[in-house]
Amino acid sequence: MGGFMGGRVLLGFGNSFSQMASPMLLTEICHPQHRARLTTALPSVVQIVGIYWVPESPRYLIANDRLDEALGILAKYHANGDADHPTVKFEYREIRDTIRLERVANEHSSYLDFFRSPGNRYRLMILISLGIFSQWSGNAIISNYTNILYDNAGITNSTAKLGLSAGSSMVSLVVSISFALMVDKFGRRPIFLTSTGGMFGTFIFWTLTCALYEEYGSPGANHAMIFFIWVFNVAYAIAWSGLLIGYAVEILPYQLRAKGLMILNIAIQSALTLNNYANPVALKFFEGETWKLYLIYTCWIFLELCFVFFKYVETKGPTLEELVKVIDGPNANVAQLDIQQIEKEDQMDASRHSENAEGVNAVNHSIDNKGAQRT
């Protein structure tokens, strides 16, 4: 028992490091068009196999004054190695100048920074909501008490239970991966709304069919309950399985990114802990009338849907630095750059170099002519 408990402690301790570092690194490396798919769809086993080939975050390199390395990584992954590409120059200067501004504003960054500005208080609210909603949407009942749910629906055969659970898990996996790959097409906000709205609608019908079966023994209502369990898993997998970490990382500025992920993990683990103690008590209290418990969850998910609709912003498209402006507004600590202006500056630099080269060639040609005349 001691070895088992020690192993659990070590696994949990090590898992916290990977959960925090991996999504930050992927989000900061990825091109804005590919960011969501890569941070939500790739399985962790790929990271394990390729850990030694993972490049460093350009934002980390710039923050530690390793500027040439950062420029090289941006050029390699965003412009096929072309360090003079306007997009690379724009991103490099935007990251560099933004980090400098953040350093001036937050020389000693701390968790208290989440309370010091309206934008950061908004971020804190979103992080806590992500942690709570991902665990308090009824998914804990399905994942932890599937056996009891099937018993309540009249399914008592263990083989049938295993088949139903396996089938539901496979469908959820396919849905989660599919929507993670299409997140840049549909956007984050529509997917969150679709997922949460689907969970709300599913719980309405699940509660009704459960009440019909438990109160009146209506034939077929138990099979409808099983169907809505599957539908709920699909609805949950649309957003809350794949977008949870990726969305959290996108709304956070560089200086608060690691701290924000820690807050998210604390919110998730706190919600899980409460679930582990509250759900068994609730199931026992509502024994024979579990539809009343589902009714409570239905009302709660409706509140989640309203919160997502009014508070969750769209993060599709902009760079991580530009996303700070979406939340903090025009006064955000972000470099104010214009890619068209950068392109004009590049053209002016190129013309200057061309003029200088022509001047040098003319001087050399004149010297050669004078030398020829003397001879």
Secondary structure, DSSP 8 states (H G I E B T S, - for coil): -HHHHHHHHHHHHHHHHHHHHHHHHHHHHS-TTTHHHHHHHS-HHHHHHTGGG----HHHHHHTT-HHHHHHHHHHHHSTT-TT-HHHHHHHHHHHHHHHHHHHH-TT--GGGGGSSHHHHHHHHHHHHHHHHTTTTTHHHHHHSHHHHHHHTT---HHHHHHHHHHHHHHHHHHHHHHHHTHHHH-HHHHHHHHHHHHHHHHHHHHHHHHHHHHH--TTHHHHHHHHHHHHHHHHHHHTTTHHHHHHHHTS-GGGHHHHHHHHHHHHHHHHHHHHHHHHHHHHHTTT-HHHHHHHHHHHHHHHHHHHHHH----SSS-HHHHHHHHHGGGSSS----HHHHHHHHHHHHHHHHHHHHHHHHHHHHHHHHHHHH-
